[in-house]
């Protein structure tokens, strides 16, 4: 008996309907809002935010301070090389990317990614490899040796 079954593993083969496959009737806006209201009770959400607020604040402050430090270090290198204008933003972006990768990777993986970033910024944006290397050196990330 062929009921339009495409293969032996088809859901139709097991007599499942559209509803059983998760393709039920479309929900109205009112039904979606009712589910959202029940799921996100304002008092529960506020309690959760109050509990995690101090942790989130301290982590955000650490991140902001770290990014500002990276920008200052890179800015010093750029001042030394006399870089101005739009290329300054390119080099700062490079420094931030290398710093970001150093927060997730170490050792040979970090070395490979940094080399890849140097190549990428050199070819895609015309960045000077000597300046890129000076930025990597200024960041003082352990494990990056050339």
C-alpha positions as CSV (number, residue, x, y, z in Angstrom):
1,X,0.0,0.0,0.0
2,X,1.7,3.2,-1.2
3,X,0.7,6.3,0.7
4,X,3.2,8.6,-0.9
5,X,6.0,7.4,1.4
6,X,9.4,8.7,0.3
7,X,11.5,6.2,2.3
8,X,11.1,3.6,5.0
9,X,12.1,6.1,7.7
10,X,9.4,8.6,6.9
11,X,7.1,9.8,9.6
12,X,4.2,9.0,7.4
13,X,5.3,5.4,7.7
14,X,4.5,5.4,11.4
15,X,1.1,7.1,11.0
16,X,2.2,10.4,12.6
17,X,0.1,13.4,11.7
18,X,1.3,17.0,11.2
19,X,0.5,17.8,14.8
20,X,2.8,15.0,16.1
21,X,5.6,16.2,13.9
22,X,5.5,19.7,15.5
23,X,3.8,21.3,12.6
24,X,0.6,22.2,14.3
25,X,-1.7,25.1,13.6
26,X,0.0,28.5,13.5
27,X,-0.2,30.3,16.9
28,X,-2.0,33.6,17.0
29,X,-0.4,36.7,18.5
30,X,-2.5,36.5,21.6
31,X,-1.4,32.8,22.2
32,X,2.2,33.8,21.7
33,X,1.9,36.7,24.1
34,X,0.1,34.5,26.7
35,X,2.9,31.9,26.6
36,X,5.6,34.7,26.8
37,X,3.8,36.3,29.8
38,X,3.6,32.9,31.6
39,X,7.2,32.1,30.8
40,X,8.7,35.5,31.8
41,X,7.0,36.5,35.0
42,X,8.4,40.0,35.8
43,X,9.0,39.2,39.5
44,X,11.0,36.1,38.6
45,X,13.0,37.9,35.9
46,X,13.7,40.9,38.2
47,X,14.9,38.5,41.0
48,X,17.2,36.7,38.6
49,X,18.7,40.0,37.3
50,X,19.2,41.3,40.9
51,X,21.1,38.1,41.8
52,X,23.4,38.2,38.8
53,X,23.7,41.9,38.5
54,X,26.9,42.3,40.6
55,X,28.6,39.5,38.8
56,X,27.7,40.9,35.4
57,X,28.8,44.4,36.4
58,X,32.2,43.2,37.5
59,X,32.7,41.1,34.4
60,X,31.7,44.0,32.2
61,X,34.1,46.4,34.0
62,X,37.0,43.9,33.6
63,X,36.2,43.6,29.8
64,X,35.9,47.3,29.3
65,X,39.1,48.0,31.1
66,X,41.0,45.3,29.2
67,X,39.8,46.6,25.8
68,X,40.7,50.2,26.8
69,X,44.2,48.9,27.8
70,X,44.6,47.2,24.4
71,X,43.6,50.3,22.6
72,X,46.1,52.4,24.6
73,X,48.9,49.9,23.9
74,X,48.1,49.8,20.2
75,X,47.8,53.6,20.1
76,X,51.3,53.9,21.5
77,X,52.7,51.7,18.8
78,X,50.8,53.6,16.1
79,X,52.0,57.0,17.4
80,X,55.6,55.6,17.3
81,X,55.1,54.6,13.6
82,X,53.2,57.8,12.8
83,X,50.0,56.0,11.7
84,X,47.0,58.3,11.3
85,X,43.6,58.3,9.6
86,X,41.5,55.2,8.8
87,X,44.5,52.8,9.0
88,X,44.6,53.6,12.7
89,X,41.2,51.9,13.2
90,X,42.4,48.9,11.2
91,X,45.4,48.4,13.4
92,X,43.3,48.9,16.6
93,X,40.9,46.2,15.2
94,X,43.9,43.9,14.7
95,X,45.1,44.4,18.3
96,X,41.7,43.8,19.7
97,X,41.3,40.6,17.6
98,X,44.7,39.3,18.7
99,X,43.9,40.1,22.3
100,X,40.5,38.4,22.0
101,X,42.1,35.2,20.6
102,X,44.6,35.3,23.5
103,X,41.7,35.0,25.9
104,X,40.5,31.8,24.4
105,X,43.7,30.1,23.0
106,X,47.2,29.4,24.1
107,X,50.4,27.8,22.7
108,X,50.6,26.7,19.1
109,X,46.9,27.4,18.5
110,X,47.3,31.0,19.5
111,X,50.5,31.2,17.4
112,X,48.7,29.9,14.3
113,X,45.7,32.2,14.7
114,X,48.0,35.2,15.2
115,X,50.0,34.4,12.1
116,X,46.7,34.0,10.2
117,X,45.5,37.4,11.5
118,X,48.8,39.0,10.5
119,X,48.5,37.6,7.0
120,X,44.8,38.5,6.7
121,X,45.3,42.2,7.8
122,X,48.4,42.4,5.5
123,X,46.6,41.1,2.4
124,X,43.0,42.3,3.0
125,X,43.7,45.8,4.3
126,X,47.3,46.5,3.2
127,X,48.6,46.7,6.7
128,X,52.3,46.9,7.3
129,X,53.6,43.6,8.7
130,X,56.2,45.4,10.8
131,X,53.6,47.4,12.5
132,X,51.4,44.3,13.0
133,X,54.4,42.5,14.6
134,X,55.1,45.5,16.8
135,X,51.5,45.5,18.0
136,X,51.7,41.8,18.9
137,X,55.0,42.5,20.8
138,X,53.4,45.4,22.6
139,X,50.5,43.3,23.8
140,X,53.0,41.1,25.6
141,X,50.9,37.9,25.2
142,X,52.8,35.0,26.6
143,X,53.5,32.1,24.2
144,X,53.8,34.3,21.1
145,X,57.3,34.0,19.9
146,X,58.6,34.9,16.4
